[in-house]
Amino acid sequence: MKQLRSFIKKEFFHIFRDPRTMIILFGIPIAQLLIFGTVIKNEIKDVHIAIFDQSKDETTLEITNKILSSGYFLLDENLENTKDIETIFKKGKVRQVIVFESKFGEKLIKEGKAGVQLIADASDPNVARLVNSYTTGIINDYIKKMYPNLKLPMQIEPEIRMFFNEEMQSAYLFVPGVMALILMLISAMMTSISITREKEMGTMEILLVSPLRPAQIIVGKVIPYLLLSIANAFVIVLIGHFIFKVPIMGSFILLMFETILFILMALCLGILISTVAKNQMVAMFISMIGLMLPTIILSGFIYPIENMPTALQILSHVMPARYFVTIIRAIMLKGVGILFVWKETLTLIGMTLFFIALSVKKFKIRLE
C-alpha cells in the first residue's frame, strides 16, 4: 500500500510539473465550453431577408415593421418582382423572401384571409425551418392582436409550450453535450498518453521490475487523472450554471456521482487504448479521432438519434457518451432522480467494469 501511495504521489508531481499537461487538463476544457456555449447556437438572429410587397398597404407595412423589429431579421432588399428571388438566394446572404399578395389588407378584412408566401433558402434545412417558423409566428401574432374577431383560415390552432427550456436557450442543449465531449477526450486521452509516455521514455522497464502488480499500476495511473477530471467537471458545471444560466434542477450529488462514473469509464478506456498504442502520437490519434467524432455524432449531443439511419442508431448503443448525455440532461434540466436513469447508469457501470477487466488483462500480458 505504501508503494502504491508513493506511485500515485509520483504521478501527481509529474502532472503538475508539466505545463502542457495542465493546459490540456484545465485550459482546453474551459476554452471549449466557452466557445461551444457562445458560438454554437440553434436560435436565429439577424437573419437577412428580402421582401416582395405587391400590396404596399398599411397592413403589410405594419407586418414588415413587426418582423424587422423582432430582432431576428434584417431587411436586405425590397424586391420588385419574383424573378429576382433565385438570384438573391444564389448570393448566399439572404435566407428568406417574404411575398405579400396584392390587396393584402383589403382581402384580410373583407374575405377573412390573405396570402403571404414564405420562400426560404433550404440549402441549410434546419435554418430554413427555423426562419419560416419564426416568421409564421410573428405574422399570426400580429393578426390576432390587430384583428381579434377575425377568423383565420386555420381550423386548428395548436397551443405550443416548451417544457424544461421555455426560452429555447441553446446552452441547455450544448453544455451537457460539451461536458460529455470534454470529459471523454480529456480523461481518455491523458490516461492513454500516460503509459505510452512511460514506454517512449524507457521508464516502463522500471515498472516491469517493480513489486507493483498490474492492477496497482493501473490504479496508480488512474487516480490522479480521476481526481483532476472531477475538479474539471466541477468547473464545467459551475461555468454552465453561472455563466450560461443552465439550471441544475435535480440532485447535485447524483449529478456528480454520474459524472464520476463516466470519468472512471473514460479513464479505463484510455488505459485500454494505451495498452495497444505504440507511442504517444498513436494514442492521441486514437483518442481524438476514435472518440471525438463518434461522441459528437452518435451521442445525441447535436443530432437527434431518432433521426439517424437504423445502422447508426444501432451503433450509437455502444457509445458511452450517449448514456451520459441522457443522464446529465435528465438531472440538470428535468430534475429527475436515479429511478429515471437507472438503465443508463447500469449501462455505464457495465462498460466501466468491462474496460477495467480488459485493460488489466491486456496490461498483464504486456508485463509478462
MIZAPA-49376 format. One record per residue (C-alpha): residue number from 0; x negated, y negated, z. Coordinates in nm, 4 decimals. Example, Ala and Ser with C-alpha at 12.3 -4.5 7.8 and 13.67 -1.06 7.14 Angstrom:
# MIZAPA-49376
+-----+----------+----------+----------+
! seq !     east !    north !       up !
+-----+----------+----------+----------+
!   0 !  -1.2300 !   0.4500 !   0.7800 !
!   1 !  -1.3670 !   0.1060 !   0.7140 !
+-----+----------+----------+----------+
This chain:
# MIZAPA-49376
+-----+----------+----------+----------+
! seq !     east !    north !       up !
+-----+----------+----------+----------+
!   0 !   0.0000 !   0.0000 !   0.0000 !
!   1 !  -0.2895 !  -0.2314 !   0.0797 !
!   2 !  -0.4390 !  -0.1621 !  -0.2621 !
!   3 !  -0.1060 !  -0.2420 !  -0.4293 !
!   4 !  -0.0807 !  -0.5746 !  -0.2415 !
!   5 !  -0.4320 !  -0.6665 !  -0.3488 !
!   6 !  -0.3489 !  -0.5758 !  -0.7090 !
!   7 !  -0.0354 !  -0.7919 !  -0.7044 !
!   8 !  -0.2296 !  -1.0812 !  -0.5489 !
!   9 !  -0.4897 !  -1.0495 !  -0.8234 !
!  10 !  -0.2145 !  -1.0713 !  -1.0877 !
!  11 !  -0.0767 !  -1.3915 !  -0.9305 !
!  12 !  -0.4216 !  -1.5517 !  -0.9227 !
!  13 !  -0.4760 !  -1.4523 !  -1.2843 !
!  14 !  -0.1440 !  -1.6082 !  -1.3902 !
!  15 !  -0.1933 !  -1.9359 !  -1.2009 !
!  16 !  -0.5495 !  -1.9799 !  -1.3327 !
!  17 !  -0.4345 !  -1.9722 !  -1.6955 !
!  18 !  -0.2647 !  -2.2997 !  -1.8024 !
!  19 !  -0.1367 !  -2.1381 !  -2.1227 !
!  20 !   0.0489 !  -1.8746 !  -1.9241 !
!  21 !   0.2083 !  -2.1395 !  -1.7033 !
!  22 !   0.3190 !  -2.3353 !  -2.0098 !
!  23 !   0.4765 !  -2.0231 !  -2.1623 !
!  24 !   0.6480 !  -1.9345 !  -1.8349 !
!  25 !   0.7881 !  -2.2762 !  -1.7446 !
!  26 !   0.7250 !  -2.5291 !  -2.0204 !
!  27 !   0.8707 !  -2.3406 !  -2.3166 !
!  28 !   1.1954 !  -2.2302 !  -2.1402 !
!  29 !   1.2772 !  -2.5834 !  -2.0269 !
!  30 !   1.1966 !  -2.7239 !  -2.3727 !
!  31 !   1.4079 !  -2.4561 !  -2.5444 !
!  32 !   1.7031 !  -2.5176 !  -2.3152 !
!  33 !   1.6906 !  -2.8939 !  -2.3691 !
!  34 !   1.6553 !  -2.8514 !  -2.7475 !
!  35 !   1.9367 !  -2.5965 !  -2.7794 !
!  36 !   2.1628 !  -2.7909 !  -2.5454 !
!  37 !   2.1164 !  -3.1300 !  -2.7083 !
!  38 !   2.0565 !  -3.0470 !  -3.0751 !
!  39 !   2.2774 !  -2.7464 !  -3.1478 !
!  40 !   2.6411 !  -2.8455 !  -3.1351 !
!  41 !   2.9617 !  -2.6882 !  -3.2577 !
!  42 !   3.1648 !  -3.0080 !  -3.2358 !
!  43 !   3.1782 !  -3.2539 !  -3.5240 !
!  44 !   3.0547 !  -3.6109 !  -3.5014 !
!  45 !   3.0023 !  -3.8847 !  -3.7589 !
!  46 !   3.1134 !  -3.6639 !  -4.0481 !
!  47 !   3.1089 !  -3.8548 !  -4.3768 !
!  48 !   3.4405 !  -3.8553 !  -4.5606 !
!  49 !   3.5896 !  -4.0189 !  -4.8683 !
!  50 !   3.9493 !  -4.1322 !  -4.9150 !
!  51 !   4.1619 !  -4.1488 !  -5.2264 !
!  52 !   4.4649 !  -4.3562 !  -5.1251 !
!  53 !   4.7219 !  -4.3669 !  -5.4057 !
!  54 !   4.9776 !  -4.5400 !  -5.1864 !
!  55 !   4.7791 !  -4.8085 !  -5.0018 !
!  56 !   5.0751 !  -4.8967 !  -4.7848 !
!  57 !   5.0863 !  -4.9805 !  -4.4162 !
!  58 !   5.1261 !  -4.6172 !  -4.3066 !
!  59 !   4.8250 !  -4.4833 !  -4.4968 !
!  60 !   4.6115 !  -4.7733 !  -4.3777 !
!  61 !   4.7078 !  -4.7070 !  -4.0151 !
!  62 !   4.6351 !  -4.3337 !  -4.0522 !
!  63 !   4.2993 !  -4.4168 !  -4.2107 !
!  64 !   4.2121 !  -4.6521 !  -3.9240 !
!  65 !   4.3113 !  -4.3887 !  -3.6690 !
!  66 !   4.0927 !  -4.1277 !  -3.8374 !
!  67 !   3.7931 !  -4.3598 !  -3.8569 !
!  68 !   3.8349 !  -4.4911 !  -3.5020 !
!  69 !   3.8396 !  -4.1380 !  -3.3577 !
!  70 !   3.4590 !  -4.1266 !  -3.3520 !
!  71 !   3.4478 !  -3.8066 !  -3.5556 !
!  72 !   3.4401 !  -3.9550 !  -3.9054 !
!  73 !   3.2581 !  -4.2204 !  -4.1065 !
!  74 !   3.4032 !  -4.3594 !  -4.4295 !
!  75 !   3.1522 !  -4.3138 !  -4.7063 !
!  76 !   3.3593 !  -4.4258 !  -5.0054 !
!  77 !   3.7064 !  -4.5148 !  -5.1268 !
!  78 !   3.7700 !  -4.3186 !  -5.4453 !
!  79 !   3.9580 !  -4.4469 !  -5.7461 !
!  80 !   4.0506 !  -4.1104 !  -5.8999 !
!  81 !   4.0287 !  -3.7375 !  -5.8371 !
!  82 !   3.7546 !  -3.6896 !  -6.0959 !
!  83 !   3.5013 !  -3.8327 !  -5.8500 !
!  84 !   3.5670 !  -3.5631 !  -5.5881 !
!  85 !   3.3408 !  -3.2929 !  -5.7322 !
!  86 !   3.0661 !  -3.5458 !  -5.7997 !
!  87 !   3.0692 !  -3.6835 !  -5.4496 !
!  88 !   3.0614 !  -3.3327 !  -5.2999 !
!  89 !   2.7582 !  -3.2428 !  -5.5104 !
!  90 !   2.5650 !  -3.5271 !  -5.3496 !
!  91 !   2.5880 !  -3.3332 !  -5.0234 !
!  92 !   2.6690 !  -3.6218 !  -4.7917 !
!  93 !   3.0498 !  -3.6263 !  -4.7906 !
!  94 !   3.2120 !  -3.3249 !  -4.6224 !
!  95 !   3.5789 !  -3.4077 !  -4.6791 !
!  96 !   3.8036 !  -3.6040 !  -4.9156 !
!  97 !   4.1472 !  -3.7163 !  -4.7962 !
!  98 !   4.4037 !  -3.7728 !  -5.0710 !
!  99 !   4.7259 !  -3.9607 !  -4.9899 !
! 100 !   5.0042 !  -3.9244 !  -5.2447 !
! 101 !   5.1721 !  -4.2302 !  -5.3942 !
! 102 !   5.4525 !  -4.3971 !  -5.1963 !
! 103 !   5.3390 !  -4.2067 !  -4.8869 !
! 104 !   5.5038 !  -4.4294 !  -4.6250 !
! 105 !   5.8280 !  -4.4635 !  -4.8212 !
! 106 !   5.8659 !  -4.0864 !  -4.8632 !
! 107 !   5.7844 !  -4.0258 !  -4.4990 !
! 108 !   6.0732 !  -4.2474 !  -4.3842 !
! 109 !   6.3307 !  -4.1550 !  -4.6498 !
! 110 !   6.2617 !  -3.7850 !  -4.7003 !
! 111 !   6.1042 !  -3.6992 !  -4.3671 !
! 112 !   5.7875 !  -3.5703 !  -4.5266 !
! 113 !   5.4946 !  -3.6920 !  -4.7308 !
! 114 !   5.1970 !  -3.5202 !  -4.8863 !
! 115 !   4.8335 !  -3.5570 !  -4.7857 !
! 116 !   4.5672 !  -3.3301 !  -4.9275 !
! 117 !   4.2542 !  -3.2432 !  -4.7318 !
! 118 !   3.9698 !  -3.1261 !  -4.9535 !
! 119 !   3.6582 !  -3.0042 !  -4.7719 !
! 120 !   3.3122 !  -2.9015 !  -4.8836 !
! 121 !   3.3194 !  -2.5315 !  -4.7920 !
! 122 !   2.9510 !  -2.4650 !  -4.8545 !
! 123 !   2.9432 !  -2.4603 !  -4.4766 !
! 124 !   3.2740 !  -2.2871 !  -4.3938 !
! 125 !   3.2537 !  -2.3452 !  -4.0196 !
! 126 !   3.2173 !  -2.7199 !  -4.0632 !
! 127 !   3.4928 !  -2.7215 !  -4.3268 !
! 128 !   3.7370 !  -2.5517 !  -4.0907 !
! 129 !   3.6493 !  -2.7876 !  -3.8078 !
! 130 !   3.6790 !  -3.1009 !  -4.0224 !
! 131 !   4.0203 !  -3.0013 !  -4.1604 !
! 132 !   4.1414 !  -2.9045 !  -3.8147 !
! 133 !   4.0355 !  -3.2379 !  -3.6622 !
! 134 !   4.1901 !  -3.4399 !  -3.9462 !
! 135 !   4.5187 !  -3.2479 !  -3.9311 !
! 136 !   4.5398 !  -3.3027 !  -3.5584 !
! 137 !   4.4797 !  -3.6766 !  -3.5883 !
! 138 !   4.7414 !  -3.7196 !  -3.8641 !
! 139 !   5.0057 !  -3.5179 !  -3.6791 !
! 140 !   4.9352 !  -3.7074 !  -3.3581 !
! 141 !   4.9828 !  -4.0394 !  -3.5364 !
! 142 !   5.3133 !  -3.9343 !  -3.6979 !
! 143 !   5.4545 !  -3.8017 !  -3.3699 !
! 144 !   5.3740 !  -4.1248 !  -3.1880 !
! 145 !   5.4897 !  -4.3637 !  -3.4591 !
! 146 !   5.7984 !  -4.1669 !  -3.5615 !
! 147 !   5.9123 !  -3.9677 !  -3.2543 !
! 148 !   6.2510 !  -3.8875 !  -3.4091 !
! 149 !   6.1083 !  -3.7768 !  -3.7407 !
! 150 !   6.1428 !  -3.4080 !  -3.8216 !
! 151 !   5.8140 !  -3.2833 !  -3.9604 !
! 152 !   5.8099 !  -3.0196 !  -4.2360 !
! 153 !   5.6589 !  -2.7669 !  -3.9956 !
! 154 !   5.9239 !  -2.5494 !  -3.8322 !
! 155 !   5.6836 !  -2.4082 !  -3.5708 !
! 156 !   5.4584 !  -2.6402 !  -3.3769 !
! 157 !   5.2197 !  -2.4368 !  -3.1582 !
! 158 !   5.1013 !  -2.5963 !  -2.8377 !
! 159 !   4.7286 !  -2.5363 !  -2.8022 !
! 160 !   4.5391 !  -2.5279 !  -2.4791 !
! 161 !   4.1785 !  -2.4256 !  -2.4314 !
! 162 !   4.1120 !  -2.2212 !  -2.1227 !
! 163 !   3.7714 !  -2.2406 !  -1.9472 !
! 164 !   3.6465 !  -2.5129 !  -2.1807 !
! 165 !   3.9272 !  -2.7573 !  -2.2478 !
! 166 !   3.6956 !  -3.0232 !  -2.3863 !
! 167 !   3.5272 !  -2.7689 !  -2.6185 !
! 168 !   3.1795 !  -2.8563 !  -2.4921 !
! 169 !   2.9173 !  -2.6653 !  -2.6912 !
! 170 !   2.6868 !  -2.6478 !  -2.3881 !
! 171 !   2.9305 !  -2.3991 !  -2.2326 !
! 172 !   2.8560 !  -2.1699 !  -2.5254 !
! 173 !   2.4840 !  -2.2217 !  -2.5638 !
! 174 !   2.3495 !  -2.2412 !  -2.2078 !
! 175 !   2.4359 !  -1.8788 !  -2.1171 !
! 176 !   2.3080 !  -1.7619 !  -2.4552 !
! 177 !   1.9863 !  -1.9593 !  -2.4320 !
! 178 !   1.9397 !  -1.8252 !  -2.0800 !
! 179 !   1.9537 !  -1.4675 !  -2.2120 !
! 180 !   1.7221 !  -1.5523 !  -2.5023 !
! 181 !   1.4618 !  -1.7226 !  -2.2846 !
! 182 !   1.4566 !  -1.4598 !  -2.0123 !
! 183 !   1.4364 !  -1.1776 !  -2.2652 !
! 184 !   1.1493 !  -1.3345 !  -2.4574 !
! 185 !   0.9511 !  -1.4676 !  -2.1616 !
! 186 !   0.9861 !  -1.1586 !  -1.9428 !
! 187 !   0.9260 !  -0.9014 !  -2.2155 !
! 188 !   0.6549 !  -1.0992 !  -2.3920 !
! 189 !   0.4488 !  -1.1815 !  -2.0840 !
! 190 !   0.4527 !  -0.8283 !  -1.9466 !
! 191 !   0.3775 !  -0.6759 !  -2.2872 !
! 192 !   0.0770 !  -0.9034 !  -2.3201 !
! 193 !  -0.0466 !  -0.8340 !  -1.9662 !
! 194 !  -0.1501 !  -0.4716 !  -2.0225 !
! 195 !  -0.2743 !  -0.5249 !  -2.3782 !
! 196 !  -0.4937 !  -0.8044 !  -2.2396 !
! 197 !  -0.6461 !  -0.5553 !  -1.9984 !
! 198 !  -0.7235 !  -0.3255 !  -2.2919 !
! 199 !  -0.8737 !  -0.6058 !  -2.5024 !
! 200 !  -1.0898 !  -0.7422 !  -2.2204 !
! 201 !  -1.2157 !  -0.3951 !  -2.1304 !
! 202 !  -1.0745 !  -0.4033 !  -1.7772 !
! 203 !  -0.8403 !  -0.1118 !  -1.8471 !
! 204 !  -1.1262 !   0.1245 !  -1.7660 !
! 205 !  -1.1376 !  -0.0196 !  -1.4151 !
! 206 !  -0.7687 !   0.0581 !  -1.3714 !
! 207 !  -0.8218 !   0.4058 !  -1.5117 !
! 208 !  -1.0758 !   0.4955 !  -1.2422 !
! 209 !  -0.8951 !   0.3124 !  -0.9619 !
! 210 !  -0.6963 !   0.5068 !  -0.6991 !
! 211 !  -0.3770 !   0.3337 !  -0.8125 !
! 212 !  -0.1100 !   0.5563 !  -0.9639 !
! 213 !   0.0639 !   0.4693 !  -1.2932 !
! 214 !   0.3818 !   0.3651 !  -1.1127 !
! 215 !   0.1817 !   0.1385 !  -0.8811 !
! 216 !   0.0025 !  -0.0253 !  -1.1739 !
! 217 !   0.3362 !  -0.0924 !  -1.3446 !
! 218 !   0.4865 !  -0.2322 !  -1.0225 !
! 219 !   0.1817 !  -0.4497 !  -0.9738 !
! 220 !   0.2194 !  -0.5854 !  -1.3254 !
! 221 !   0.5949 !  -0.6397 !  -1.2982 !
! 222 !   0.6368 !  -0.8046 !  -0.9572 !
! 223 !   0.4510 !  -1.1340 !  -1.0311 !
! 224 !   0.6443 !  -1.1882 !  -1.3539 !
! 225 !   0.9673 !  -1.0813 !  -1.1846 !
! 226 !   0.9314 !  -1.3497 !  -0.9178 !
! 227 !   0.8264 !  -1.6156 !  -1.1683 !
! 228 !   1.1120 !  -1.5256 !  -1.4041 !
! 229 !   1.3600 !  -1.5534 !  -1.1155 !
! 230 !   1.2280 !  -1.9027 !  -1.0488 !
! 231 !   1.2587 !  -1.9702 !  -1.4211 !
! 232 !   1.6217 !  -1.8534 !  -1.4226 !
! 233 !   1.6988 !  -2.0715 !  -1.1208 !
! 234 !   1.5607 !  -2.3762 !  -1.3043 !
! 235 !   1.7649 !  -2.2923 !  -1.6159 !
! 236 !   2.0863 !  -2.2629 !  -1.4133 !
! 237 !   2.0186 !  -2.5955 !  -1.2401 !
! 238 !   1.9477 !  -2.7715 !  -1.5712 !
! 239 !   2.2613 !  -2.6247 !  -1.7268 !
! 240 !   2.4741 !  -2.7258 !  -1.4295 !
! 241 !   2.3438 !  -3.0749 !  -1.3531 !
! 242 !   2.2325 !  -3.1976 !  -1.6966 !
! 243 !   2.4778 !  -3.0238 !  -1.9300 !
! 244 !   2.7608 !  -3.0010 !  -1.6711 !
! 245 !   2.8148 !  -2.6281 !  -1.7214 !
! 246 !   3.0237 !  -2.5118 !  -1.4234 !
! 247 !   2.9475 !  -2.2155 !  -1.2000 !
! 248 !   3.2998 !  -2.1004 !  -1.1258 !
! 249 !   3.2052 !  -1.7599 !  -0.9834 !
! 250 !   2.9736 !  -1.6362 !  -0.7109 !
! 251 !   2.6231 !  -1.7783 !  -0.7337 !
! 252 !   2.4894 !  -1.4726 !  -0.5511 !
! 253 !   2.6465 !  -1.2408 !  -0.8100 !
! 254 !   2.5103 !  -1.4621 !  -1.0865 !
! 255 !   2.1555 !  -1.4341 !  -0.9518 !
! 256 !   2.1916 !  -1.0598 !  -0.8918 !
! 257 !   2.2920 !  -1.0038 !  -1.2539 !
! 258 !   2.0102 !  -1.2331 !  -1.3672 !
! 259 !   1.7521 !  -1.0423 !  -1.1650 !
! 260 !   1.8833 !  -0.7163 !  -1.3072 !
! 261 !   1.8455 !  -0.8489 !  -1.6619 !
! 262 !   1.4973 !  -0.9835 !  -1.5885 !
! 263 !   1.3910 !  -0.6473 !  -1.4444 !
! 264 !   1.5229 !  -0.4710 !  -1.7527 !
! 265 !   1.3334 !  -0.7126 !  -1.9811 !
! 266 !   1.0136 !  -0.6677 !  -1.7796 !
! 267 !   1.0366 !  -0.2900 !  -1.8103 !
! 268 !   1.0967 !  -0.3280 !  -2.1827 !
! 269 !   0.7850 !  -0.5457 !  -2.2010 !
! 270 !   0.5800 !  -0.2786 !  -2.0231 !
! 271 !   0.7090 !  -0.0225 !  -2.2725 !
! 272 !   0.6034 !  -0.2475 !  -2.5610 !
! 273 !   0.2572 !  -0.2874 !  -2.4084 !
! 274 !   0.2052 !   0.0891 !  -2.3980 !
! 275 !   0.2473 !   0.1166 !  -2.7759 !
! 276 !   0.0815 !  -0.2118 !  -2.8810 !
! 277 !  -0.2897 !  -0.2021 !  -2.9590 !
! 278 !  -0.3624 !  -0.5687 !  -2.8879 !
! 279 !  -0.2037 !  -0.8921 !  -2.7650 !
! 280 !  -0.1143 !  -1.0092 !  -3.1155 !
! 281 !   0.0817 !  -0.6927 !  -3.1899 !
! 282 !   0.2532 !  -0.7096 !  -2.8510 !
! 283 !   0.3531 !  -1.0730 !  -2.9084 !
! 284 !   0.4736 !  -0.9971 !  -3.2608 !
! 285 !   0.6932 !  -0.7087 !  -3.1410 !
! 286 !   0.8304 !  -0.9196 !  -2.8551 !
! 287 !   0.9039 !  -1.2262 !  -3.0661 !
! 288 !   1.0320 !  -1.0672 !  -3.3875 !
! 289 !   1.1746 !  -0.7474 !  -3.2462 !
! 290 !   1.3657 !  -0.9179 !  -2.9656 !
! 291 !   1.4309 !  -1.2812 !  -3.0608 !
! 292 !   1.6297 !  -1.2321 !  -3.3816 !
! 293 !   1.8438 !  -0.9414 !  -3.2521 !
! 294 !   1.9121 !  -1.1363 !  -2.9331 !
! 295 !   2.0330 !  -1.4388 !  -3.1313 !
! 296 !   2.2286 !  -1.2486 !  -3.3961 !
! 297 !   2.3643 !  -0.9373 !  -3.2225 !
! 298 !   2.4333 !  -1.0570 !  -2.8686 !
! 299 !   2.7352 !  -1.2750 !  -2.9427 !
! 300 !   2.5233 !  -1.5762 !  -2.8462 !
! 301 !   2.6133 !  -1.7717 !  -3.1613 !
! 302 !   2.8067 !  -1.5367 !  -3.3895 !
! 303 !   3.1171 !  -1.3529 !  -3.2632 !
! 304 !   3.0528 !  -0.9792 !  -3.2601 !
! 305 !   3.4131 !  -0.9134 !  -3.3694 !
! 306 !   3.3461 !  -1.0923 !  -3.6983 !
! 307 !   3.0400 !  -0.8817 !  -3.7820 !
! 308 !   3.0370 !  -0.5804 !  -4.0162 !
! 309 !   3.1095 !  -0.2494 !  -3.8442 !
! 310 !   2.7473 !  -0.1330 !  -3.8727 !
! 311 !   2.6203 !  -0.4427 !  -3.6918 !
! 312 !   2.8905 !  -0.4125 !  -3.4262 !
! 313 !   2.7704 !  -0.0585 !  -3.3540 !
! 314 !   2.4066 !  -0.1728 !  -3.3497 !
! 315 !   2.4893 !  -0.4526 !  -3.1053 !
! 316 !   2.5734 !  -0.1941 !  -2.8382 !
! 317 !   2.2039 !  -0.1197 !  -2.7886 !
! 318 !   2.1195 !  -0.4876 !  -2.7370 !
! 319 !   2.0844 !  -0.5654 !  -2.3635 !
! 320 !   2.1435 !  -0.9371 !  -2.4225 !
! 321 !   2.4967 !  -0.8615 !  -2.5430 !
! 322 !   2.5986 !  -0.7408 !  -2.1980 !
! 323 !   2.4109 !  -1.0145 !  -2.0140 !
! 324 !   2.5705 !  -1.2928 !  -2.2206 !
! 325 !   2.9151 !  -1.1437 !  -2.1491 !
! 326 !   2.8384 !  -1.1260 !  -1.7774 !
! 327 !   2.6982 !  -1.4789 !  -1.7473 !
! 328 !   2.9838 !  -1.6409 !  -1.9374 !
! 329 !   3.2388 !  -1.4488 !  -1.7306 !
! 330 !   3.0817 !  -1.5512 !  -1.3991 !
! 331 !   2.9931 !  -1.9125 !  -1.4854 !
! 332 !   3.2982 !  -2.0108 !  -1.6910 !
! 333 !   3.5765 !  -1.7770 !  -1.5774 !
! 334 !   3.4762 !  -1.7275 !  -1.2152 !
! 335 !   3.5209 !  -1.3505 !  -1.2240 !
! 336 !   3.3781 !  -1.1002 !  -0.9773 !
! 337 !   3.1975 !  -0.7692 !  -1.0119 !
! 338 !   3.5257 !  -0.5865 !  -1.0791 !
! 339 !   3.5499 !  -0.7565 !  -1.4178 !
! 340 !   3.1892 !  -0.6994 !  -1.5286 !
! 341 !   3.1069 !  -0.3632 !  -1.3700 !
! 342 !   3.0857 !  -0.1830 !  -1.7045 !
! 343 !   2.8313 !  -0.4287 !  -1.8403 !
! 344 !   2.6414 !  -0.4157 !  -1.5095 !
! 345 !   2.6210 !  -0.0363 !  -1.5154 !
! 346 !   2.5001 !  -0.0510 !  -1.8752 !
! 347 !   2.2150 !  -0.2855 !  -1.7795 !
! 348 !   2.1250 !  -0.0643 !  -1.4818 !
! 349 !   2.1169 !   0.2403 !  -1.7104 !
! 350 !   1.8950 !   0.0594 !  -1.9616 !
! 351 !   1.6613 !  -0.0551 !  -1.6838 !
! 352 !   1.6206 !   0.2984 !  -1.5454 !
! 353 !   1.5649 !   0.4343 !  -1.8968 !
! 354 !   1.2918 !   0.1803 !  -1.9757 !
! 355 !   1.1264 !   0.2375 !  -1.6360 !
! 356 !   1.1161 !   0.6144 !  -1.6833 !
! 357 !   0.9911 !   0.5889 !  -2.0417 !
! 358 !   0.7284 !   0.3294 !  -1.9511 !
! 359 !   0.5892 !   0.5359 !  -1.6633 !
! 360 !   0.5811 !   0.8469 !  -1.8814 !
! 361 !   0.4034 !   0.6791 !  -2.1731 !
! 362 !   0.1691 !   0.4919 !  -1.9424 !
! 363 !   0.0815 !   0.8137 !  -1.7636 !
! 364 !  -0.0012 !   0.9736 !  -2.0978 !
! 365 !  -0.2387 !   0.6873 !  -2.1785 !
! 366 !  -0.4084 !   0.7244 !  -1.8416 !
! 367 !  -0.4566 !   1.0958 !  -1.8998 !
+-----+----------+----------+----------+
